[in-house]
């Protein structure tokens, strides 16, 4: 008899407690200081050394030609679909132009939307 009543007690208890989910996007989850989200690239300080592309374990970063104020320059293009968010690219960057932000809001309907050109990483 107790085995039958116990589940009903749990249902009543859960019905009167607060919901476990947030009303996203009105309320957002608090993020820890060490969280790694989408990359940010400072195109002015990038020296096109390609250290980020060489150290990436998933070969997520590719150096592509980009128009800058000083002419064409090779800059990192990042495929977020393959990225592990390990932050090795951030650690190896000699000018600290590539960093990972706390932004975790990236979604898309097409795989090409996850391929971020240098202009998109501002």
N, C-alpha and C positions, 0 to 999 in steps of 0.2 A: 504494500500500500504506500509506503514511504517513497519507493522508487517511482511511483506515478505522480506523487504530489511535488517532489523535488524540482522537476523541470518547470512546473507551473510557477513555483516560487522564483526561479531565475528569470522567467519571462516578465513577471510583475516588477521585479527589481530593476531589470534593464529598461522597462517602459518608463520609469520615473526618473532615471538618471539622465545626465546631459548627453547629447550625441557625441560620438567620437570623431566626427569629421568637422571640417571647417567650411564656412560659407565662402569658398574661393570664387572669384578673385577679390571680393570685398575684404575678407580677412585672410592674411597670409601667414604661413607658418614661420616661426622665428628660426633663423639660420645661424648655425655655429660659425665662429670666426674662421675655422679651417675648412669651410665648405668650398668646393671647387665647381664652378659653373662655366658658362660660356666664356670663351677667350676674348680678350681686349687687346688690340694692337695699336700702338702709337706709331703711325707711319712716318712721323718726322724723325724719330730717333732710331728707327730700324736701319741697320747697316748692311742688310742682305747677306749675312754671313752663313745662313742656312744651317746653323747649329741646331735649331729646333727641329728641322726636317730630318737631320741625321740621327738625332737621339730618340725620335718617336718610335716606340716599340711596335705600333700598329701601322706605321707608314701612313699616318693620317695627314701629315703636313706635306704639301707640295709647294715648291717655290714657283710662282707665276709672274709674268711681266705685268707691271702695274704703272699707270701714269701717275706721276707725282709732280710737285711744283718744280722739281729739278730735272724732269725728264723721266724716261722709263727706268724702272728699278725692279729687281726681283723681290717679291714679298711673299710671306706665307699665306697659303690658302688652306683652310682646315675643313676636313670632312667630319662634322660632329657625329655622324652616324657610326663612325668607326672609332671615335675617340674614347679612351679609357678614363680621361680626366685625371691622369696620374701626376700632372704638373711637372714632368721632366723638362718639357719645353720651356716652362717658366724659369726653372732653376738654371738651365744652361745658357739662357739669353744674356750676353755680355752687357747689353745696354738697358736691360729690364723693360724693353718695349713690348714684350708679350707677357700677359698676365691672365690669370683666371679670375673671373668676377664671381659674385654671389648670385648672378642671374640664372635661374633654373627654368625660366619660362621660354621654351622653344618647342614648337610643334609644327607639323607640316603635313600636307596631304600628298606631297610629291617628294621623292627621295632627293631631288635636286635642291630642295629648299634647305637641306642640311649641309650643303657644300657652301661654305662661307668664304667669299672672296675678301681680300684685305680691306676693301672699302666698307664691307659689312661688319667688320670687327671693331668698330669705333666705340 
